Amino acid sequence: MNSETLKATAEREVQEAFSQWLQGARAKDADAILACYANEVIAYDAILQLQFKGLNAYGQHWRNCLEMCGGDGIFEPQEPTILVDRELAVLHCLVRCGGEQDGEIKTSWMRGTQCYVKRDGRWKIVHEHFSAPFDIESGKALFELQP
């Protein structure tokens, strides 16, 4: 295969891996979500801790987050962009996420980045980062921003 074909194939495979992750997140299926990560994942999430090291730690965090979001989970990525090489890929997008709290749907836009490596023919997330911008003067997160 030529390099253009290899790149197109890798982009399609990463898109499929992202779709599997997204399907798990929308279904609030922790096992399906965690199947998308490498054991040594390092994650920077928007809440609770500065970082999570390893699949067990991040898995517990995911389970806690899924419990916090009542009703159906909302994960709506906007324009995911994939940059890929043979064994390394980066996906970034804005993602609207949230769920039901106190009978009301609450969501906000977050910034998301996933870094994938290809091992044994499968793309796995080795790094993930979700964050919200904040006002430096007040220190408050800016959850009301829209793309």
Steps between C-alpha positions, in 0.01 A plus 500: 500500500617851432526761777172672403310171528669418833406841637138471384477153653645623831259796508205267442621264775541786749155631406361152572683488837358843587151386398529200733606730785214739422245219485613377842488852645150564365380164633666568837675165462822521703635169371452606137666835569796347682560247222616797289793590729849360538587370848753781549261783407570840654192721516438861591131543564315820581394394850618352828873432444795649321570174318411133488775244442408161364184327390385405851515857632339650190242222492386581853478867404288414194266290715461789748428745218241271343320476835497880531333543160143388544282384214659449162856620466551784255819491293480703180836565334524785254726460198746240631832549327743211461873538438663164438831338424569129478485422872401829665180701465351807667130579499368834626157656513257694708253271674170589660460276800278462801183334614198536721530656844202572723261433210675748273740436210832673571777515243803704413758510225840356581824480310612144433816335371576131464840356404500152353774246435467193283597177670434149379285640221271706729490871577488570876479830686820564697421859596175690541438858604168672569484856623288812518634851459495719808500869590844572641376787718215316672640147469158379384450256215324642196241229443259722310729556199369378166697403187 
